[in-house]
């Protein structure tokens, strides 16, 4: 189970299936064909995982599926891991790079016991501002999945705001 949600979605909403799905972000373009605005500023990729007791590492894959843009959204503060009761677990998140059409975000944490955990990856759209706009004002498809977790793929489109 995975989902892309608006900023402000909490673990209880995701785990219970009541969270709203975010299907797109928008961008505006300046007269010199550069991206000069994005909305929303942040969003979340959530994924339900089965963790082992002790040390866990999960790799979240981020890719651009449309081949018309080469900047991934940036990992930003606020990413978290929660146990099955939505209690926060101390975690570390690192991103490989935002340059290119593919990249990874790694979540590392220690689980007190084996079982269900929820990973929330908070991503910012601000880092694509100032980049050349996809040509010609086209939609960019982003895909997220977690290595080794069935049903973990979720997508988001970046579309030109008219």
DSSP file (Angstrom, degrees, kcal/mol; ACC not computed):
  #  RESIDUE AA STRUCTURE BP1 BP2  ACC     N-H-->O    O-->H-N    N-H-->O    O-->H-N    TCO  KAPPA ALPHA  PHI   PSI    X-CA   Y-CA   Z-CA
    1    1 A X              0   0    0      0, 0.0    47,-2.6     0, 0.0     2,-0.3   0.000 360.0 360.0 360.0 129.9    0.0    0.0    0.0
    2    2 A X  E     +A   47   0A   0    149,-0.3     2,-0.3    45,-0.2    45,-0.2  -0.965 360.0 179.4-148.3 163.2    1.3    3.4   -1.0
    3    3 A X  E     -A   46   0A   0     43,-2.0    43,-3.2    -2,-0.3     2,-0.5  -0.964  26.6-133.0-164.6 144.4   -0.1    6.8   -1.7
    4    4 A X  E     +A   45   0A   0     -2,-0.3    18,-3.2    41,-0.2     2,-0.3  -0.926  39.3 177.7-100.7 127.9    0.9   10.4   -2.6
    5    5 A X  E     -AB  44  21A   0     39,-2.5    39,-2.7    -2,-0.5    16,-0.2  -0.859  32.0 -94.5-130.4 160.1   -0.8   12.8   -0.3
    6    6 A X  E >   -A   43   0A   0     14,-0.5     3,-1.5    -2,-0.3    37,-0.2  -0.338  57.1 -84.9 -66.6 156.5   -1.0   16.6    0.3
    7    7 A X  T 3  S+     0   0    0     35,-0.8    -1,-0.1     1,-0.2     3,-0.1  -0.319 115.9  44.2 -56.4 144.2    1.2   18.1    3.0
    8    8 A X  T 3  S+     0   0    0      1,-0.4    -1,-0.2    -3,-0.1     2,-0.2   0.284  75.7 135.5  98.7 -10.5   -0.5   17.8    6.4
    9    9 A X    <   -     0   0    0     -3,-1.5    -1,-0.4    11,-0.1     2,-0.2  -0.525  43.3-148.4 -69.2 136.1   -1.7   14.2    5.9
   10   10 A X     >  -     0   0    0     -2,-0.2     4,-2.0    -3,-0.1     3,-0.3  -0.610  24.4-104.9-107.3 169.6   -1.0   12.3    9.1
   11   11 A X  H  > S+     0   0    0      1,-0.2     4,-3.3    -2,-0.2     5,-0.3   0.878 117.7  56.3 -57.9 -42.3   -0.1    8.6    9.8
   12   12 A X  H  > S+     0   0    0      1,-0.2     4,-1.6     2,-0.2     6,-0.3   0.882 107.5  48.9 -60.0 -39.5   -3.7    7.8   11.1
   13   13 A X  H  >>S+     0   0    0     -3,-0.3     5,-1.9     2,-0.2     6,-1.3   0.922 115.6  43.3 -67.1 -43.9   -5.2    9.1    7.8
   14   14 A X  H ><5S+     0   0    0     -4,-2.0     3,-1.1     4,-0.2    -2,-0.2   0.952 114.6  48.4 -66.1 -48.5   -2.9    7.0    5.7
   15   15 A X  H 3<5S+     0   0    0     -4,-3.3    -1,-0.2     1,-0.3    -2,-0.2   0.801 114.1  46.7 -65.7 -28.5   -3.0    3.8    7.8
   16   16 A X  H 3<5S-     0   0    0     -4,-1.6    -1,-0.3    -5,-0.3    -2,-0.2   0.531 112.1-117.3 -90.6  -5.9   -6.8    3.9    7.9
   17   17 A X  T <<5S+     0   0    0     -3,-1.1    -3,-0.2    -4,-0.6    -4,-0.1   0.646  85.6 111.8  82.2  14.1   -7.2    4.6    4.2
   18   18 A X      < +     0   0    0     -5,-1.9    -4,-0.2    -6,-0.3    -5,-0.1   0.412  42.1 115.9-101.5   2.3   -8.9    8.0    4.7
   19   19 A X        -     0   0    0     -6,-1.3     2,-0.3    -5,-0.1    -8,-0.0  -0.401  69.5-114.7 -70.9 147.6   -6.1   10.2    3.3
   20   20 A X        -     0   0    0     -2,-0.1   -14,-0.5   -14,-0.1     2,-0.4  -0.642  27.5-126.9 -80.1 136.9   -6.7   12.2    0.2
   21   21 A X  B     -B    5   0A   0     -2,-0.3     2,-0.6   -16,-0.2   -16,-0.3  -0.725  12.5-147.3 -87.2 132.9   -4.6   11.3   -2.9
   22   22 A X        +     0   0    0    -18,-3.2   -18,-0.2    -2,-0.4     3,-0.1  -0.892  20.3 174.4 -97.3 121.1   -2.7   14.0   -4.6
   23   23 A X        +     0   0    0     -2,-0.6   134,-2.3     1,-0.2     2,-0.3   0.635  58.5  19.8-103.7 -17.5   -2.5   13.3   -8.3
   24   24 A X  E     -g  157   0B   0    132,-0.2     2,-0.3   134,-0.0   134,-0.2  -0.999  48.1-157.6-153.3 155.0   -0.8   16.4   -9.6
   25   25 A X  E     -g  158   0B   0    132,-2.6   134,-2.8    -2,-0.3     2,-0.3  -0.893  26.9-137.8-119.4 155.6    1.4   19.4   -8.9
   26   26 A X  E     -gH 159  39B   0     13,-3.4    13,-2.1    -2,-0.3     2,-0.3  -0.824  13.4-165.2-117.8 156.7    1.4   22.5  -11.1
   27   27 A X  E     -gH 160  38B   0    132,-2.0   134,-3.0    -2,-0.3     2,-0.3  -0.970   8.0-148.4-135.0 153.6    4.0   24.8  -12.4
   28   28 A X  E     - H   0  37B   0      9,-2.1     8,-2.3    -2,-0.3     9,-0.9  -0.851  15.1-139.7-116.7 158.4    4.1   28.2  -14.0
   29   29 A X  E     - H   0  35B   0     -2,-0.3     6,-0.2     6,-0.3     2,-0.1  -0.948   7.3-136.8-124.9 137.4    6.5   29.4  -16.6
   30   30 A X    >   -     0   0    0      4,-2.9     3,-1.9    -2,-0.4   103,-0.1  -0.268  39.7 -93.9 -80.6 173.7    8.2   32.8  -16.9
   31   31 A X  T 3  S+     0   0    0      1,-0.3    -1,-0.1     2,-0.1    -2,-0.0   0.738 126.3  57.5 -63.2 -22.3    8.7   34.7  -20.2
   32   32 A X  T 3  S-     0   0    0      2,-0.1    -1,-0.3   100,-0.0     3,-0.1   0.169 121.2-106.9 -95.7  20.3   12.1   33.1  -20.6
   33   33 A X  S <  S+     0   0    0     -3,-1.9   100,-2.8     1,-0.2     2,-0.3   0.783  76.3 133.7  64.7  31.6   10.7   29.6  -20.4
   34   34 A X  B     -M  132   0C   0     98,-0.3    -4,-2.9    -4,-0.0     2,-0.4  -0.850  65.9-105.7-106.9 147.6   11.9   28.9  -16.9
   35   35 A X  E     +H   29   0B   0     96,-3.0    95,-3.6    -2,-0.3    -6,-0.3  -0.591  43.2 170.1 -69.7 125.4    9.8   27.3  -14.1
   36   36 A X  E     +     0   0B   0     -8,-2.3     2,-0.3    -2,-0.4    -7,-0.2   0.369  57.3  23.1-122.4   4.0    9.0   30.2  -11.8
   37   37 A X  E     -H   28   0B   0     -9,-0.9    -9,-2.1    91,-0.1     2,-0.3  -0.944  55.1-170.6-166.0 147.4    6.4   28.7   -9.5
   38   38 A X  E     -H   27   0B   0     -2,-0.3     2,-0.3   -11,-0.2   -11,-0.2  -0.983  18.1-128.6-139.2 150.7    5.1   25.4   -8.2
   39   39 A X  E    S+H   26   0B   0    -13,-2.1   -13,-3.4    -2,-0.3     2,-0.2  -0.962  84.8  29.3-149.9 133.6    2.1   24.3   -6.2
   40   40 A X  S    S-     0   0    0     -2,-0.3    -1,-0.2   -15,-0.3    85,-0.1   0.621  73.2-149.9 -74.3 167.4    1.9   22.6   -3.7
   41   41 A X  S    S+     0   0    0      1,-0.2    84,-2.7    -2,-0.2    85,-0.7   0.832  79.0  12.5 -72.7 -32.9    5.2   23.5   -2.2
   42   42 A X  E     + C   0 124A   0     82,-0.2   -35,-0.8    83,-0.1     2,-0.3  -0.967  63.7 174.6-140.6 157.4    5.5   20.0   -0.5
   43   43 A X  E     -AC   6 123A   0     80,-2.1    80,-3.0    -2,-0.3     2,-0.4  -0.936  23.6-118.3-152.0 172.3    3.8   16.7   -0.7
   44   44 A X  E     -AC   5 122A   0    -39,-2.7   -39,-2.5    -2,-0.3     2,-0.5  -0.930   4.5-155.6-123.6 141.1    4.2   13.2    0.8
   45   45 A X  E     -AC   4 121A   0     76,-2.5    76,-2.9    -2,-0.4     2,-0.4  -0.980  24.5-167.9-106.4 120.1    4.9    9.7   -0.5
   46   46 A X  E     +AC   3 120A   0    -43,-3.2   -43,-2.0    -2,-0.5     2,-0.3  -0.848   8.5 178.4-107.8 143.6    3.6    7.2    2.1
   47   47 A X  E     -AC   2 119A   0     72,-1.9    72,-2.8    -2,-0.4     2,-0.5  -0.985  23.9-138.1-146.5 138.0    4.3    3.5    2.0
   48   48 A X  E     + C   0 118A   0    -47,-2.6     2,-0.3    -2,-0.3    70,-0.2  -0.826  33.3 177.3 -91.8 126.5    3.3    0.6    4.4
   49   49 A X  E     - C   0 117A   0     68,-3.0    68,-2.6    -2,-0.5     2,-0.7  -0.869  33.5-123.9-127.7 160.3    6.2   -1.8    5.0
   50   50 A X  E     - C   0 116A   0     -2,-0.3     2,-0.3    66,-0.2    66,-0.2  -0.934  36.2-161.8-103.9 114.0    6.9   -4.9    7.0
   51   51 A X  E     - C   0 115A   0     64,-3.4    64,-2.4    -2,-0.7     2,-0.2  -0.645  12.3-130.0 -97.8 151.1    9.9   -4.1    9.2
   52   52 A X        -     0   0    0     -2,-0.3    59,-0.4    62,-0.2     2,-0.2  -0.599  40.4 -90.8 -87.1 157.2   12.2   -6.6   11.0
   53   53 A X  S    S+     0   0    0     -2,-0.2     2,-0.3    59,-0.1    59,-0.2  -0.538  99.9   7.9 -65.6 134.3   13.0   -6.1   14.7
   54   54 A X  E    S+I  111   0B   0     57,-3.1    57,-2.9    -2,-0.2     2,-0.1  -0.711 117.5  19.8  96.0-146.5   16.1   -4.0   14.9
   55   55 A X  E     +I  110   0B   0     -2,-0.3     2,-0.3    55,-0.2    55,-0.2  -0.374  63.4 178.4 -71.3 134.7   17.8   -2.2   12.0
   56   56 A X  E     -I  109   0B   0     53,-2.7    53,-2.2    -2,-0.1     2,-0.4  -0.991  12.4-172.3-135.7 143.2   15.9   -1.6    8.8
   57   57 A X  E     -I  108   0B   0     -2,-0.3     2,-0.4    51,-0.2    51,-0.2  -0.989   5.6-176.6-134.7 127.1   16.7    0.1    5.5
   58   58 A X  E     -I  107   0B   0     49,-2.7    49,-3.0    -2,-0.4     2,-0.6  -0.981  14.4-147.5-124.0 137.5   14.2    0.8    2.8
   59   59 A X  E     -I  106   0B   0     -2,-0.4    88,-2.6    88,-0.3     2,-0.6  -0.913   7.0-159.1-108.8 120.8   15.0    2.3   -0.6
   60   60 A X  E     -IJ 105 146B   0     45,-3.6    45,-2.6    -2,-0.6     2,-0.4  -0.873  11.9-147.0 -99.0 123.8   12.4    4.6   -2.3
   61   61 A X  E     -IJ 104 145B   0     84,-3.7    84,-1.7    -2,-0.6     2,-0.4  -0.772  12.2-169.2 -93.9 132.4   12.9    4.9   -6.0
   62   62 A X  E     +IJ 103 144B   0     41,-2.8    41,-2.1    -2,-0.4     2,-0.3  -0.985  15.3 166.0-120.1 129.5   11.9    8.2   -7.7
   63   63 A X  E     -IJ 102 143B   0     80,-2.4    80,-2.8    -2,-0.4     2,-0.6  -0.988  38.2-127.9-144.2 154.6   11.8    8.4  -11.4
   64   64 A X  E     - J   0 142B   0     37,-2.9    78,-0.2    -2,-0.3     3,-0.2  -0.910  22.9-171.4 -98.7 121.7   10.6   10.6  -14.2
   65   65 A X  S    S+     0   0    0     76,-2.5    77,-0.1    -2,-0.6    -1,-0.1   0.534  73.0  61.3 -94.4  -8.0    8.5    8.4  -16.5
   66   66 A X  S    S-     0   0    0     75,-0.7    -1,-0.2     3,-0.1    76,-0.1   0.563  88.2-137.0-101.8  -9.6    7.9   10.8  -19.4
   67   67 A X  S    S+     0   0    0     -3,-0.2    73,-0.1    74,-0.2    -2,-0.1   0.622  77.2 101.6  69.6  12.6   11.5   11.5  -20.6
   68   68 A X  S    S+     0   0    0     71,-0.1    67,-0.4    73,-0.1     2,-0.3   0.228  77.9  36.0-115.8  14.6   10.9   15.2  -20.9
   69   69 A X        -     0   0    0     65,-0.1    -2,-0.2    -5,-0.1    -5,-0.1  -0.974  55.3-157.5-160.1 157.3   12.5   16.6  -17.8
   70   70 A X        +     0   0    0     -2,-0.3    30,-2.9    -3,-0.1     2,-0.4   0.013  58.9  93.9-139.6  34.2   15.5   15.8  -15.6
   71   71 A X  B     -N   99   0D   0     28,-0.2    28,-0.2    30,-0.1     2,-0.2  -0.975  54.5-154.1-129.6 121.5   15.0   17.2  -12.1
   72   72 A X        -     0   0    0     26,-2.8     2,-0.1    -2,-0.4    30,-0.0  -0.504  32.6 -95.6 -83.6 156.5   13.6   15.1   -9.3
   73   73 A X        -     0   0    0     -2,-0.2     2,-0.3     1,-0.1    52,-0.2  -0.421  46.8-112.3 -69.4 151.3   11.8   16.6   -6.4
   74   74 A X  E     -D  124   0A   0     50,-1.6    50,-3.2    -2,-0.1     2,-0.2  -0.678  17.7-116.1 -95.7 138.3   13.9   17.2   -3.3
   75   75 A X  E     -D  123   0A   0     -2,-0.3     2,-0.3    48,-0.2    48,-0.2  -0.476  42.8-172.8 -60.3 134.7   13.7   15.4    0.0
   76   76 A X    >   -     0   0    0     46,-2.5     3,-0.8    -2,-0.2    46,-0.4  -0.837  30.7 -72.7-131.5 169.9   12.8   18.0    2.6
   77   77 A X  T 3  S+     0   0    0     -2,-0.3    -1,-0.1     1,-0.2     0, 0.0  -0.242 104.2  56.0 -63.2 149.1   12.6   18.1    6.4
   78   78 A X  T 3   +     0   0    0      1,-0.4    -1,-0.2    44,-0.0    45,-0.1   0.318  63.2 140.8 111.0  -6.2    9.6   16.4    8.0
   79   79 A X    <   +     0   0    0     -3,-0.8    -1,-0.4    43,-0.2     2,-0.3  -0.385  29.7 173.4 -64.3 149.0   10.0   12.8    6.6
   80   80 A X  E     -E  120   0A   0     40,-2.4    40,-3.4    10,-0.1     2,-0.4  -0.972  32.9-136.8-154.8 163.5    9.2   10.2    9.3
   81   81 A X  E     -EF 119  89A   0      8,-0.7     8,-3.1    -2,-0.3     2,-0.3  -0.986  23.1-169.3-125.7 140.4    8.7    6.6   10.1
   82   82 A X  E     -EF 118  88A   0     36,-2.6    36,-2.6    -2,-0.4     6,-0.2  -0.942  17.8-126.3-128.7 148.7    5.8    5.4   12.3
   83   83 A X  E >   -E  117   0A   0      4,-2.5     3,-2.4    -2,-0.3    34,-0.2  -0.207  50.3 -81.3 -80.5-177.4    5.0    2.0   14.0
   84   84 A X  T 3  S+     0   0    0     32,-0.6    33,-0.1     1,-0.3    -1,-0.1   0.732 133.9  51.6 -62.2 -22.6    1.7    0.2   13.5
   85   85 A X  T 3  S-     0   0    0      2,-0.1    -1,-0.3     3,-0.0     3,-0.1   0.253 120.9-108.4 -94.6  11.6    0.1    2.5   16.1
   86   86 A X    <   +     0   0    0     -3,-2.4     2,-0.5     1,-0.3   -75,-0.1   0.745  68.4 149.6  65.5  28.0    1.4    5.6   14.4
   87   87 A X        -     0   0    0    -76,-0.1    -4,-2.5     1,-0.1    -1,-0.3  -0.792  53.3-107.2 -87.3 132.7    4.0    6.3   17.1
   88   88 A X  E     -F   82   0A   0     -2,-0.5     2,-0.4    -6,-0.2    -6,-0.3  -0.302  30.4-159.2 -63.8 139.1    7.0    8.1   15.6
   89   89 A X  E     -F   81   0A   0     -8,-3.1    -8,-0.7    -6,-0.0     2,-0.1  -0.967  29.9-105.6-116.7 134.5   10.3    6.1   15.3
   90   90 A X        +     0   0    0     -2,-0.4    20,-0.7    20,-0.1     2,-0.3  -0.404  53.3 170.1 -60.6 130.2   13.6    7.8   15.0
   91   91 A X  E     -K  109   0B   0     18,-0.2     2,-0.4   -12,-0.1    18,-0.2  -0.962  30.9-139.8-144.0 157.8   14.7    7.6   11.3
   92   92 A X  E     -K  108   0B   0     16,-2.6    16,-2.6    -2,-0.3     2,-0.4  -0.972  17.0-165.9-119.5 135.8   17.4    8.9    8.9
   93   93 A X  E     +K  107   0B   0     -2,-0.4     2,-0.3    14,-0.2    14,-0.2  -0.975   7.8 177.6-122.9 135.3   16.6    9.9    5.3
   94   94 A X  E     -K  106   0B   0     12,-1.8    12,-2.9    -2,-0.4     2,-0.4  -0.989  15.8-148.2-134.8 146.9   19.1   10.5    2.6
   95   95 A X  E     -K  105   0B   0     -2,-0.3    10,-0.2    10,-0.2     3,-0.1  -0.938   8.3-147.9-116.1 137.0   18.6   11.3   -1.1
   96   96 A X        -     0   0    0      8,-2.9     2,-0.3    -2,-0.4    -1,-0.1   0.948  69.1 -47.8 -67.1 -49.8   21.1   10.2   -3.8
   97   97 A X        -     0   0    0      7,-0.3    -1,-0.3     1,-0.1     7,-0.1  -0.945  29.2-138.7-176.1 158.3   20.6   13.3   -6.1
   98   98 A X  S    S+     0   0    0     -2,-0.3   -26,-2.8    -3,-0.1     2,-0.5   0.426  78.4  96.7-106.1  -3.3   17.9   15.4   -7.7
   99   99 A X  B    S+N   71   0D   0    -28,-0.2   -28,-0.2     2,-0.0     3,-0.2  -0.752  75.8  22.1 -90.8 128.0   19.7   15.6  -11.0
  100  100 A X  S    S-     0   0    0    -30,-2.9   -28,-0.2    -2,-0.5    -3,-0.0  -0.493  95.9 -73.6 111.2 177.9   18.6   13.2  -13.7
  101  101 A X  S    S+     0   0    0     -2,-0.2   -37,-2.9   -30,-0.1     2,-0.3   0.518 110.3  40.8 -93.3  -7.1   15.5   11.1  -14.4
  102  102 A X  E     +I   63   0B   0    -39,-0.2     2,-0.3    -3,-0.2   -39,-0.2  -0.988  61.4 143.9-140.2 151.6   16.1    8.5  -11.6
  103  103 A X  E     -I   62   0B   0    -41,-2.1   -41,-2.8    -2,-0.3     2,-0.3  -0.970  30.3-122.7-168.6 176.2   17.2    8.6   -8.0
  104  104 A X  E     -I   61   0B   0     -2,-0.3    -8,-2.9   -43,-0.2     2,-0.4  -0.948   2.8-156.0-134.6 154.9   16.7    7.1   -4.6
  105  105 A X  E     -IK  60  95B   0    -45,-2.6   -45,-3.6    -2,-0.3     2,-0.5  -1.000  19.4-152.0-124.7 130.1   15.8    8.1   -1.1
  106  106 A X  E     -IK  59  94B   0    -12,-2.9   -12,-1.8    -2,-0.4     2,-0.5  -0.905   5.8-163.5-110.2 128.3   16.9    5.8    1.7
  107  107 A X  E     -IK  58  93B   0    -49,-3.0   -49,-2.7    -2,-0.5     2,-0.4  -0.941  10.0-175.8-108.4 126.4   15.1    5.5    5.0
  108  108 A X  E     +IK  57  92B   0    -16,-2.6   -16,-2.6    -2,-0.5     2,-0.3  -0.986  15.7 144.0-125.7 132.0   17.0    3.9    7.9
  109  109 A X  E     -IK  56  91B   0    -53,-2.2   -53,-2.7    -2,-0.4     2,-0.5  -0.981  43.8-117.6-158.2 163.9   15.5    3.1   11.3
  110  110 A X  E     -I   55   0B   0    -20,-0.7     2,-0.4    -2,-0.3   -55,-0.2  -0.955  26.1-153.0-109.7 123.8   15.4    0.7   14.2
  111  111 A X  E     -I   54   0B   0    -57,-2.9   -57,-3.1    -2,-0.5     3,-0.1  -0.808  12.5-143.8 -96.9 135.6   12.1   -1.0   15.0
  112  112 A X  S    S+     0   0    0     -2,-0.4     2,-0.3   -59,-0.2    -1,-0.1   0.843  86.1   3.6 -65.1 -33.3   11.4   -2.2   18.5
  113  113 A X  S    S-     0   0    0    -61,-0.1    -1,-0.2   -59,-0.1   -62,-0.1  -0.968  89.1 -89.0-147.5 161.7    9.6   -5.2   17.2
  114  114 A X  S    S+     0   0    0     -2,-0.3     2,-0.3   -61,-0.1   -62,-0.2  -0.407  76.4  74.9 -69.9 147.6    8.9   -6.8   13.8
  115  115 A X  E    S-C   51   0A   0    -64,-2.4   -64,-3.4    -2,-0.1     2,-0.2  -0.953  77.8 -10.8 148.2-164.3    5.7   -5.7   12.1
  116  116 A X  E     +C   50   0A   0     -2,-0.3   -32,-0.6   -66,-0.2     2,-0.3  -0.435  52.0 174.2 -72.4 135.3    4.0   -3.0   10.1
  117  117 A X  E     -CE  49  83A   0    -68,-2.6   -68,-3.0   -34,-0.2     2,-0.5  -0.962  22.0-139.1-134.6 156.3    5.6    0.4    9.8
  118  118 A X  E     -CE  48  82A   0    -36,-2.6   -36,-2.6    -2,-0.3     2,-0.5  -0.972  12.2-157.2-118.8 126.7    4.6    3.5    7.8
  119  119 A X  E     -CE  47  81A   0    -72,-2.8   -72,-1.9    -2,-0.5     2,-0.5  -0.898   3.8-165.9-105.8 129.8    7.2    5.6    6.0
  120  120 A X  E     -CE  46  80A   0    -40,-3.4   -40,-2.4    -2,-0.5     2,-0.6  -0.965   1.9-168.1-115.1 115.3    6.4    9.2    5.1
  121  121 A X  E     -C   45   0A   0    -76,-2.9   -76,-2.5    -2,-0.5     2,-0.5  -0.919   9.9-153.0-104.4 117.7    8.8   10.8    2.6
  122  122 A X  E     -C   44   0A   0     -2,-0.6   -46,-2.5   -46,-0.4     2,-0.4  -0.805  15.0-170.0 -94.7 125.5    8.3   14.6    2.4
  123  123 A X  E     -CD  43  75A   0    -80,-3.0   -80,-2.1    -2,-0.5     2,-0.4  -0.901  12.0-144.3-120.0 144.1    9.2   16.1   -0.9
  124  124 A X  E     -CD  42  74A   0    -50,-3.2   -50,-1.6    -2,-0.4   -82,-0.2  -0.854   8.4-164.2-106.8 139.8    9.6   19.7   -2.0
  125  125 A X  S >  S+     0   0    0    -84,-2.7     3,-1.6    -2,-0.4     4,-0.3   0.542  75.0  88.5 -92.8  -9.5    8.7   21.1   -5.4
  126  126 A X  G >  S+     0   0    0    -85,-0.7     3,-1.6     1,-0.3    -1,-0.1   0.790  73.2  69.3 -61.9 -29.2   10.7   24.3   -4.9
  127  127 A X  G 3  S+     0   0    0      1,-0.3    -1,-0.3    -3,-0.2    -2,-0.1   0.652  91.6  59.6 -69.8 -12.2   13.9   22.9   -6.2
  128  128 A X  G X  S+     0   0    0     -3,-1.6     3,-1.8     2,-0.1   -93,-0.3   0.599  79.5 107.9 -88.7  -9.6   12.6   22.7   -9.8
  129  129 A X  T <  S+     0   0    0     -3,-1.6   -93,-0.2    -4,-0.3     3,-0.1  -0.460  79.8  28.6 -65.8 137.9   12.0   26.5   -9.8
  130  130 A X  T 3  S+     0   0    0    -95,-3.6    -1,-0.3     1,-0.4     2,-0.2   0.345  95.2 119.3  90.8  -5.2   14.5   28.1  -12.1
  131  131 A X  S <  S-     0   0    0     -3,-1.8   -96,-3.0   -96,-0.2    -1,-0.4  -0.612  79.0 -89.9 -87.7 152.0   14.9   25.0  -14.3
  132  132 A X  B     -M   34   0C   0    -98,-0.2   -98,-0.3    -2,-0.2    -1,-0.1  -0.392  51.3-109.1 -59.1 135.6   14.0   25.1  -18.0
  133  133 A X        -     0   0    0   -100,-2.8    -1,-0.1     1,-0.1     4,-0.0  -0.331  36.9 -95.5 -66.1 146.5   10.4   24.3  -18.4
  134  134 A X    >   -     0   0    0      4,-0.2     3,-2.2     2,-0.1     4,-0.4  -0.373  63.6 -82.0 -58.3 141.8    9.5   20.9  -20.0
  135  135 A X  T 3  S+     0   0    0    -67,-0.4    -1,-0.1     1,-0.3     4,-0.0  -0.785 108.3   6.4-102.3 140.2    9.0   21.5  -23.7
  136  136 A X  T 3  S-     0   0    0     -2,-0.4    -1,-0.3     2,-0.1    -2,-0.1   0.053 119.5 -76.2 -95.1  93.5    6.5   22.4  -24.9
  137  137 A X  S <  S+     0   0    0     -3,-2.2    23,-0.4     1,-0.2    -2,-0.2   0.868  85.0 162.7  62.1  37.2    4.7   23.2  -21.7
  138  138 A X        -     0   0    0     -4,-0.4     2,-0.3   -70,-0.1    -4,-0.2  -0.303  43.0 -95.5 -92.4 170.4    4.1   19.5  -21.2
  139  139 A X        -     0   0    0     20,-0.1     2,-0.5    -2,-0.1    20,-0.2  -0.611  30.8-149.6 -81.8 139.9    3.2   17.2  -18.3
  140  140 A X  E     - L   0 158B   0     18,-2.7    18,-3.1    -2,-0.3     2,-0.5  -0.957   8.9-145.2-112.5 127.6    6.0   15.4  -16.5
  141  141 A X  E     - L   0 157B   0     -2,-0.5   -76,-2.5    16,-0.2   -75,-0.7  -0.808  13.4-168.4 -95.5 129.0    5.2   12.0  -14.9
  142  142 A X  E     -JL  64 156B   0     14,-3.0    14,-2.2    -2,-0.5     2,-0.4  -0.929   2.1-165.4-113.9 140.2    6.9   11.1  -11.6
  143  143 A X  E     -JL  63 155B   0    -80,-2.8   -80,-2.4    -2,-0.4     2,-0.4  -0.978   3.0-168.1-127.8 141.3    6.8    7.6  -10.2
  144  144 A X  E     +JL  62 154B   0     10,-2.9    10,-2.5    -2,-0.4     2,-0.3  -0.981  15.2 157.6-126.8 138.2    7.6    6.4   -6.6
  145  145 A X  E     -J   61   0B   0    -84,-1.7   -84,-3.7    -2,-0.4     2,-0.5  -0.980  34.2-126.4-153.7 159.5    8.1    2.9   -5.4
  146  146 A X  E >   -J   60   0B   0      3,-0.4     3,-2.1    -2,-0.3   -86,-0.2  -0.951  34.5-112.0-114.4 124.2    9.9    1.1   -2.6
  147  147 A X  T 3  S+     0   0    0    -88,-2.6   -88,-0.3    -2,-0.5     3,-0.1  -0.265  99.3   6.5 -55.6 128.0   12.3   -1.7   -3.4
  148  148 A X  T 3  S+     0   0    0      1,-0.2     2,-0.6   -90,-0.1    -1,-0.3   0.521 100.7 113.8  79.7   6.1   11.0   -5.1   -2.3
  149  149 A X    X   -     0   0    0     -3,-2.1     3,-1.2  -100,-0.1    -3,-0.4  -0.924  61.5-138.3-116.3 110.0    7.6   -3.8   -1.3
  150  150 A X  T 3  S+     0   0    0     -2,-0.6    -3,-0.0     1,-0.2    -5,-0.0  -0.331  86.4  16.9 -63.1 142.7    4.7   -5.1   -3.4
  151  151 A X  T 3  S+     0   0    0      1,-0.1  -149,-0.3  -150,-0.0    -1,-0.2   0.717  87.3 124.3  71.2  21.5    2.0   -2.5   -4.3
  152  152 A X    <   +     0   0    0     -3,-1.2     2,-0.4    -6,-0.2  -149,-0.1   0.373  34.7 112.2 -97.5   6.0    4.3    0.4   -3.4
  153  153 A X        +     0   0    0     -8,-0.2     2,-0.3  -151,-0.1    -8,-0.2  -0.656  35.0 163.1 -85.6 131.5    4.1    2.3   -6.7
  154  154 A X  E     - L   0 144B   0    -10,-2.5   -10,-2.9    -2,-0.4     2,-0.3  -0.984  17.7-152.3-141.4 150.1    2.4    5.6   -6.8
  155  155 A X  E     - L   0 143B   0     -2,-0.3     2,-0.3   -12,-0.2   -12,-0.2  -0.849  10.5-170.8-127.5 161.0    2.5    8.4   -9.3
  156  156 A X  E     - L   0 142B   0    -14,-2.2   -14,-3.0    -2,-0.3     2,-0.4  -0.989  15.1-142.5-146.7 139.1    2.2   12.2   -9.6
  157  157 A X  E     -gL  24 141B   0   -134,-2.3  -132,-2.6    -2,-0.3     2,-0.6  -0.877   4.7-148.4-105.8 138.6    2.0   14.4  -12.6
  158  158 A X  E     -gL  25 140B   0    -18,-3.1   -18,-2.7    -2,-0.4     2,-0.3  -0.933  29.9-176.7-100.3 117.0    3.6   17.9  -12.8
  159  159 A X  E     -g   26   0B   0   -134,-2.8  -132,-2.0    -2,-0.6     2,-0.3  -0.876  31.5-104.3-123.2 149.3    1.3   19.9  -15.1
  160  160 A X  E     -g   27   0B   0    -23,-0.4     2,-0.5    -2,-0.3  -132,-0.2  -0.525  36.7-127.6 -68.7 128.7    1.5   23.4  -16.6
  161  161 A X              0   0    0   -134,-3.0  -132,-0.2    -2,-0.3    -1,-0.1  -0.692 360.0 360.0 -81.6 125.3   -1.0   25.7  -14.8
  162  162 A X              0   0    0     -2,-0.5    -1,-0.1  -134,-0.1  -134,-0.0   0.415 360.0 360.0 -98.8 360.0   -3.2   27.5  -17.3
